[in-house]
Structure formats: structure tokens, C-alpha cells
Amino acid sequence: MITPRVAYLASLSLIVILGASIPATMWFEREVSATGTHGPDTIVAALPFISIFAAGAVILAVLVLRARMKMLPLAAGLLPFLILIGCGLLLFLVTTTR
């Protein structure tokens, strides 16, 4: 079971991985410089970090959703009520702004 603390630490580590792509692209630009290819060359250095971030984000979302499945029927039951409140608030705002 994934606890909230583990979810926060995993989210923080994903942000660190994404942030690590910035110095990697700067290093790649400085050391390799122009390769003569068309388009952005530094995306080659950032692509592994971005792909790890994307895969980790999907895995973390699935794990958190599976850990919180007990609340899913409650959220699904309250969804029509929340939609009605949102539509009523939107209708109120539209009619009072004219």
C-alpha cells in the first residue's frame, strides 16, 4: 500500500529528475555544441530525463489511484451533485454579469 508520505517523496523525486534535465541540456550544448543537424540538438540530452519522468508519473498515478480505490465510489456518487452545483454557479455568473 502506498502511503501519502511515499506519494509525496515519489512526486518530489520526479520533479528532481525533470529538473536534472536542465543542467544536462546546458552541458550538452556547451560540450557538443552544433552538430550540423536540423532542429534542437539539446533535446537529445533532455529526452532520457523526460521519458523517465513521464513513465514515473504514469506509474505513480496508477499506484495512488489503486491505493485510494475505497474513495472512488464516494467520488463517483458525488460527481453529479458537484456538476449540478458547478452548472448552477456558472448560470448565476452568466446572468449577473450583463
C-alpha positions in Angstrom: 0.0 0.0 0.0 1.3 3.4 -0.9 1.1 6.0 1.9 0.8 9.7 1.4 4.4 10.2 2.5 5.6 7.8 -0.2 3.5 9.6 -2.8 4.9 12.9 -1.8 8.5 11.6 -1.9 7.9 10.0 -5.3 6.4 13.2 -6.6 9.4 15.2 -5.3 11.9 12.7 -6.9 10.0 13.1 -10.2 10.4 16.8 -10.0 14.1 16.4 -9.3 14.5 14.1 -12.3 12.8 16.7 -14.5 15.0 19.5 -13.0 18.1 17.5 -13.7 17.4 17.7 -17.4 18.2 21.5 -17.3 21.9 21.1 -16.4 22.2 18.1 -18.7 21.0 20.1 -21.7 23.3 23.0 -20.7 26.3 20.6 -20.5 25.3 19.1 -23.9 25.1 22.4 -25.5 28.4 23.6 -24.1 30.4 20.4 -24.8 28.9 19.1 -28.0 27.8 22.4 -29.5 26.4 22.4 -33.0 26.3 19.0 -34.7 25.1 20.2 -38.0 21.7 18.6 -37.7 18.5 20.5 -38.2 16.4 21.3 -35.2 17.2 21.5 -31.5 20.2 19.4 -30.7 19.9 19.7 -26.9 16.7 17.7 -26.8 18.9 14.6 -27.2 20.3 15.2 -23.7 16.9 16.0 -22.2 14.9 13.1 -23.8 16.0 10.4 -21.3 15.1 12.6 -18.3 11.8 13.5 -19.9 10.9 9.9 -20.7 11.8 8.7 -17.2 9.7 11.5 -15.8 6.7 10.6 -18.0 6.9 6.8 -17.2 7.3 7.6 -13.5 4.4 10.0 -13.5 2.1 7.3 -15.1 3.2 4.6 -12.7 2.8 6.9 -9.7 -0.7 7.9 -10.8 -1.8 4.3 -11.2 -0.3 3.4 -7.7 -2.0 6.3 -6.0 -5.3 5.5 -7.7 -5.2 1.8 -6.8 -4.4 2.7 -3.2 -7.3 5.1 -3.0 -9.9 2.9 -4.6 -12.0 3.0 -1.4 -12.9 6.6 -2.1 -13.7 6.1 -5.7 -17.4 5.0 -5.3 -18.0 8.0 -3.0 -16.4 10.4 -5.5 -18.5 8.8 -8.3 -21.6 9.3 -6.3 -20.9 12.9 -5.5 -19.9 13.8 -9.1 -23.5 14.5 -10.4 -24.1 16.7 -7.4 -20.9 18.7 -8.0 -21.7 19.1 -11.7 -25.1 20.5 -10.8 -23.6 23.0 -8.4 -21.0 24.0 -11.0 -23.6 24.5 -13.7 -25.8 26.5 -11.3 -22.8 28.7 -10.3 -21.9 29.2 -14.0 -25.5 30.1 -14.8 -25.6 32.5 -11.9 -22.4 34.2 -13.1 -23.5 34.5 -16.7 -26.9 36.0 -15.8 -25.5 38.5 -13.3 -22.6 39.9 -15.4 -24.8 41.6 -18.0 
